[in-house]
Amino acid sequence: MGAGEEPCANFDKETLESITMDMLLGENWREYLDGRCDSKLNYIPSEWYESSMGETVVFAYPDTVGERISFTVPVEKINKHYF
């Protein structure tokens, strides 16, 4: 399932390119990570959805071994191409 469908996946449905945090949230994506996340790691988004609270919940994995994290982002900060 590609991005733009529910639930969103981590590849572009048109190009099949892997979606990065930069593509999804822009260069400053680390500002959305909370204290549970190691801001030194590079995370790869795995899925995201709009919550009933008007925010986007993003699930991501570090590109090294580690647990999946989740964090919220204002809906307007997500690249609309991937919804």
N, C-alpha and C positions, 0 to 999 in steps of 0.2 A: 504494500500500500504506500503510495507516495504522499508527499506533503500536500496539503490542501484537501485531504480527505480526513475522516475521523476514525480512529485517532491518527494524528499526524505521525509520519515516520521520518527517518533521518536521511532521506535522499530526495532530490528534486524530481518530481513526477515527469517533468519534461526532458531534463538532461540526464537523469539518473546519477548526477553528481552528489557525492556525500555532502550533507549540510553541516557547516561548521558553526560554532557559536558566533563568529564574526558575521557570517551570512544571515543568521537568524536574528541577532540582537545588535550587531554593529561592533565596532572596535572596543567600546567601553563595556563589554558584557560582564566583566568581572565585578563591576559595581553592584550588580544584582545578587551576587552570591552572599549568603549569610554566614554566620560564625561557624556553622557545621562543615563548611566547605573549605578546602585548602586553596587559597587564591593563587598559589604558585603552580598548581596543576593545570593542565589543559583539559577541559571537559568537552565531550562530544554529546550533542543533544540526541536523545533517543525518541522522545515523544513530547508533545505539548498540547494543551487544551485550554479553552477559556472556561474559567470557573464561574460559578453563580455569583461570586463577589465582584465580578468585573475585572479580574486580573487573569493573566495567563500563567498556568502552572507548567513549568518546564522540568522534565526529568532528563538527567544527563549522567554519563559515566566518565570517570577520568580516563585518559588515554593510556594509563598504566593500570595495573591491577588495583581494584578498589571497589567500594560499594557505590551503588547508584545514589545520586542525590536528587533533591527536588528543591525548587525555589520559585518564587512568584515574581512576575514582571508586569508592569502596566501594559494593558492590551495594545496601546498605541505605540509601544516600543518594539513590538514584533514586526519583522518584515512581512508585509501583507501578502507577498508572493507565496509564503509558506503556510497560509491559512486557507 
